[in-house]
Amino acid sequence: MAVTIAVSNQKGGVGKTTTTLNLAVGLVKMGYRVLAVDLDPQYNLTLGLQVDTDLPAERTVAALFQ
């Protein structure tokens, strides 16, 4: 069964990305399969997970919302 967890807040700088990153890593270490979706144009979660960011700008999730 799939479970969805969302971390959100209107205010910036409250630890949403850090919470998401640590939650995702913790769940993976417990043996769960995790999909972390980074919708922030600054892609800090992507950088924190050390994902390759050499994609063209038009191939990002942020570009879908423009």
Order of alpha helices (4+ residues) and beta strands (2+ residues): alpha-alpha-alpha
